[in-house]
Amino acid sequence: MDTRRISEIKNKKFLSRKLCGFTLMELLVATTLLSIVLSSVYVLFHSSIQTWKRLESGVNPQQDARLVMNLIAKDINNLIASAGHLFEGDDSQMTMFIISEPFNKDIGEGGHLMRVEYKYNRTQKRLEREEALVDTALPKVPPPNREIDRSRIKVTKKRKDTIAENVREFEITYIWIPYDDKRNWKEPPKPVEPVRAQKHKLCWWLPQGIEIKMALYDPDQPDEKSVYKEIFPIRAPSAHLTEKQLNKMLKDEL
């Protein structure tokens, strides 16, 4: 067989192999690799879009919760002990009197006597904070069996701010530590089970702590929620009641 004949046979084999294309195994491997690459690109693209939307809308549940907790802690630390009888609230709102620098800079710098109210708007799923400048002297503790005259508290320059949106749950709990009137002061104190209440009336004075629990959600993921809980100790002088006195106080309210 001459060289020309051999060359023609090789060319036919090469053309035949070229016309046959890829094998089934090669196609499966290529398809699998392409699927992996496209899936990775989709996940990265989707994550980038969600991050961009979150930044554009300003929604960041973790950051919002941290800002709310820091603000509540600041107000609680600025509570006026002499106005403890004016502290009141329930499981979704509370009112306190503090001395602090107001949000409204038109009032001026430095500490001012203010009434601060936190309120959870269940309809609009948001947490609101209202501050107002107190213009008059605060009422004193009334005699027994008499209520405080709220009309004597004159406030001006009210300002209401929405401090958190997309709030699915918000709950306030007032924590009391019963005073052990039979304690032996020569021995270490024994652990005491705190008394927890969902309501706080006027003239109950200040509890020993306040627990805030809130659940925030991302509008892009409405089925998921992030729950945050924190206990704020009250450093201002508070009422020290025995367990019997606390139970009677709460039972009379019920």
C-alpha positions in Angstrom: 0.0 0.0 0.0 1.5 3.3 -1.1 1.9 6.4 1.0 -0.9 8.2 -0.8 -3.4 5.4 0.0 -2.4 5.4 3.7 -2.9 9.2 3.8 -6.4 9.0 2.3 -7.4 6.3 4.9 -6.2 8.5 7.8 -8.1 11.5 6.5 -11.3 9.5 6.2 -11.0 8.2 9.8 -10.4 11.8 11.0 -13.4 13.1 9.1 -15.5 10.2 10.4 -14.5 10.9 14.0 -15.1 14.7 13.5 -18.6 14.1 12.2 -19.5 11.8 15.0 -19.4 14.7 17.7 -19.4 14.2 21.5 -20.1 10.9 23.2 -23.0 10.6 25.7 -20.6 10.6 28.6 -19.0 13.8 27.5 -22.4 15.5 27.1 -23.4 14.4 30.6 -20.2 15.7 32.2 -20.4 19.0 30.3 -24.1 19.4 31.3 -23.3 18.8 34.9 -20.5 21.2 35.0 -22.6 23.9 33.3 -25.4 23.4 35.8 -23.0 23.8 38.7 -21.6 27.0 37.2 -25.1 28.4 36.4 -26.4 27.6 39.9 -23.4 29.3 41.6 -24.0 32.4 39.4 -27.7 32.4 40.2 -27.1 32.2 44.0 -24.5 34.9 43.9 -26.8 37.1 41.7 -29.8 36.5 44.0 -27.8 37.3 47.1 -26.5 40.5 45.6 -30.0 41.6 44.6 -31.3 40.9 48.1 -28.5 42.8 49.7 -29.0 45.7 47.3 -32.7 45.8 48.1 -32.1 45.7 51.8 -29.6 48.6 51.6 -32.0 50.6 49.4 -34.9 50.1 51.7 -32.9 50.5 54.9 -34.2 47.3 56.4 -31.7 45.6 58.8 -33.5 43.8 61.6 -30.4 43.2 63.7 -29.3 46.8 63.4 -32.8 48.1 64.2 -33.1 45.9 67.3 -29.7 47.1 68.5 -30.6 50.7 68.1 -33.9 50.3 69.9 -32.3 48.4 72.8 -29.6 51.1 73.2 -32.2 53.9 73.2 -34.4 52.2 75.8 -31.3 51.5 77.9 -30.3 55.1 77.7 -33.8 56.3 78.8 -34.0 53.8 81.6 -30.6 54.9 82.9 -31.9 58.5 83.0 -35.0 57.8 85.0 -35.8 60.3 87.8 -36.1 58.4 91.1 -38.3 61.2 92.6 -40.8 60.6 89.7 -40.9 56.9 90.2 -44.6 57.1 91.3 -45.4 58.5 87.8 -43.9 55.5 86.0 -46.6 53.3 84.4 -47.2 50.9 81.5 -48.5 47.6 80.3 -47.2 44.9 78.0 -47.1 47.1 74.9 -46.4 50.6 76.1 -44.7 52.5 79.0 -44.4 56.1 80.2 -41.4 57.5 82.2 -40.0 60.8 83.2 -36.3 61.3 82.6 -33.6 64.0 82.4 -31.8 63.7 79.1 -30.8 65.6 76.0 -33.9 65.7 73.6 -34.0 64.6 70.0 -35.4 68.0 69.2 -32.3 70.2 69.0 -34.4 73.3 68.8 -35.0 72.9 72.6 -31.4 73.4 73.3 -28.4 71.3 74.4 -28.0 69.7 77.8 -30.4 67.7 80.0 -34.1 68.5 80.1 -37.0 67.1 82.1 -39.0 65.1 79.6 -41.9 62.7 79.5 -41.0 59.7 77.3 -43.5 57.2 76.0 -42.8 54.0 74.1 -45.8 52.5 72.3 -46.2 49.5 70.0 -48.5 50.1 67.1 -49.9 46.6 66.3 -51.8 47.8 63.3 -48.9 49.3 61.5 -46.3 46.9 63.0 -44.0 49.6 64.3 -42.5 50.9 67.5 -43.0 54.6 68.4 -41.2 56.8 70.9 -42.7 60.2 71.9 -40.8 62.8 74.0 -42.2 66.0 75.4 -40.7 68.8 77.4 -42.2 69.1 80.9 -43.1 72.7 81.7 -44.5 72.4 85.2 -43.5 70.8 88.5 -44.4 67.1 88.7 -47.2 66.2 91.0 -46.3 64.6 94.3 -47.4 61.3 95.7 -51.1 61.7 96.6 -52.6 60.6 99.9 -53.9 57.0 100.2 -57.0 56.1 98.1 -56.5 59.2 95.9 -55.3 59.2 92.3 -52.7 61.4 90.7 -54.1 64.3 88.8 -52.5 63.8 85.3 -53.9 67.2 84.1 -51.3 69.0 86.3 -48.5 67.7 84.1 -48.1 70.3 81.3 -45.9 69.3 78.4 -44.9 71.1 75.2 -42.8 70.5 72.1 -43.9 66.9 71.6 -42.0 64.9 69.1 -43.0 61.4 67.9 -40.5 59.1 66.1 -40.9 55.7 64.6 -37.8 53.9 66.0 -38.5 50.5 64.4 -40.6 49.1 61.6 -41.6 45.6 60.6 -42.1 44.7 64.3 -44.1 41.5 64.5 -44.1 41.2 68.3 -43.3 43.6 71.1 -43.7 42.8 74.8 -42.7 44.6 78.0 -42.3 42.7 81.3 -41.8 44.4 84.7 -39.5 42.5 87.0 -39.6 42.7 90.8 -37.1 41.1 93.2 -38.9 40.3 96.4 -37.3 41.7 99.5 -36.5 39.1 102.1 -37.4 40.6 105.4 -36.3 37.5 107.3 -32.9 37.4 105.8 -29.9 36.7 108.1 -27.5 39.5 107.3 -24.6 37.5 108.6 -25.1 34.9 105.8 -24.9 35.3 102.0 -28.2 36.1 100.4 -30.2 33.2 99.0 -31.4 33.2 95.3 -34.8 34.7 95.0 -37.3 34.0 92.2 -38.3 37.3 90.5 -41.9 38.3 90.2 -42.9 39.2 86.6 -45.8 41.4 85.7 -47.3 42.6 82.4 -48.6 45.8 83.9 -47.4 48.6 86.0 -49.7 51.2 87.7 -49.0 54.7 89.0 -47.7 54.9 92.5 -46.2 51.4 92.3 -42.8 53.1 92.1 -40.0 51.7 90.1 -39.5 47.9 89.6 -36.0 46.4 89.8 -35.8 45.7 86.0 -37.6 45.8 82.7 -37.5 43.1 80.1 -38.0 44.0 76.4 -38.8 41.3 73.9 -39.3 42.1 70.2 -39.5 40.2 67.0 -38.6 41.8 63.7 -39.0 40.5 60.2 -37.6 41.3 56.7 -40.3 42.3 54.2 -38.5 40.2 51.6 -38.7 37.2 53.9 -42.0 37.7 55.7 -42.2 34.1 57.0 -39.0 34.4 59.0 -38.5 36.6 62.1 -35.6 37.5 64.4 -36.4 37.6 68.1 -34.4 39.8 70.5 -34.7 40.0 74.2 -32.9 42.0 76.8 -33.3 42.8 80.5 -32.5 46.3 81.7 -31.8 46.8 85.4 -33.1 50.0 86.9 -30.3 51.8 88.7 -32.5 54.5 90.2 -33.8 53.8 93.8 -36.7 51.4 93.4 -39.4 50.0 95.7 -38.4 47.0 97.8 -41.4 45.0 98.6 -41.7 41.6 100.1 -43.2 38.7 98.2 -46.4 39.0 100.2 -46.7 42.7 99.4 -46.0 42.1 95.7 -48.6 39.4 95.5 -51.2 41.6 97.2 -50.4 44.5 94.9 -50.7 42.4 91.8 -53.8 40.6 93.1 -55.6 43.9 93.9 -54.9 45.0 90.3 -56.4 41.8 88.9 
